[in-house]
Amino acid sequence: MKSLKQYYQNHNIRYYRFPLSDLNEDELCASLFLGAQHLNNMINTEGLKVYVHCTSGISRAPALIVTYLCLFKKVKQWETPKKVAQYLRTYHFNSKPNLRAIERVI
C-alpha cells in the first residue's frame, strides 16, 4: 500500500479511502450518494485525476462510478443506470453494479 500511495502522490492522484458496505442496501445507497458527490468535487471542482477501485472490482466501485455518471455526467444516451452500466462494461466487462441501489439513489 505504501508504494501505491507514493505512486499516486507522484502522479497527482489523491488517495482517499471511502469504504462502501454492500451488506445493507440503505447504507450502500447513502454511501453511493456521498461518494458520487465526493467524486464530482474531486474531478470537476478540484480538477484531480481519480482512480476508483474496490477489493474485488465487481460491484462497489462500478456502482459508485455508475452513480456518479448518472448524477453528474448527464449524457442523453444514458437514460437509465442500466445503460450506463452497459457502457461501463465495455471497459470493465466483469462489473456488476447494484442497479437497484443506484436507481434508489438517483
Residue pairs with C-beta under 8 A, 6 or more apart in sequence:
4 15
5 15
7 13
8 14
8 15
8 51
9 15
11 49
12 48
12 49
13 48
13 49
13 50
13 51
14 42
14 48
14 50
16 38
16 42
18 31
18 34
18 35
18 38
19 31
20 28
20 31
20 32
20 35
20 54
20 60
20 63
20 64
21 27
21 28
21 31
22 28
22 59
22 60
22 63
22 98
25 98
25 100
25 101
25 104
28 63
28 98
28 101
29 101
29 104
29 105
32 63
32 64
32 67
32 101
32 102
32 105
33 67
33 71
33 105
35 64
35 67
35 68
36 64
36 67
36 68
36 71
36 72
36 105
39 50
39 52
39 64
39 68
39 72
40 68
40 71
40 72
42 48
42 50
43 50
44 72
52 61
52 64
52 65
53 61
54 60
54 61
57 92
57 94
57 95
58 94
58 95
58 96
59 95
59 96
59 97
59 98
61 95
62 85
62 88
62 92
62 95
62 96
62 97
63 97
63 98
63 101
63 102
65 88
65 97
66 81
66 84
66 85
66 88
66 97
66 99
66 102
67 81
67 102
67 105
67 106
69 75
69 78
69 84
69 88
70 78
70 81
70 84
70 102
70 106
71 105
71 106
77 83
78 84
78 87
81 97
81 99
81 102
81 103
81 106
82 99
85 95
85 97
85 99
85 102
88 95
88 97
89 95
